[in-house]
Amino acid sequence: MSRFGPTRGELKLRLAISLFGLALMIGAYASNGIGGIASLEIGIIGGAFFGGSAIWSARRLWQTKDQDP
């Protein structure tokens, strides 16, 4: 792993927070529905942020799994 990149612990924390954020968004939309175009925009941007962060963290964890002692 690069000495300047995030540690495995930080990546695990980012992954957990991202998945929790996605779960909260899904729960909010499941209970309230999409109220309008602004709600849809917030859902798309939030989903892209949390989803992208989760994918990035999981990918980095998967790549560095074999490199750690």
Secondary structure, 3 states (H helix, E strand, C coil): CCCCCCCHHHHHHHHHHHHHHHHHHHHHHHHHCCCCHHHHHHHHHHHHHHHHHHHHHHHHHHHHCCCCC
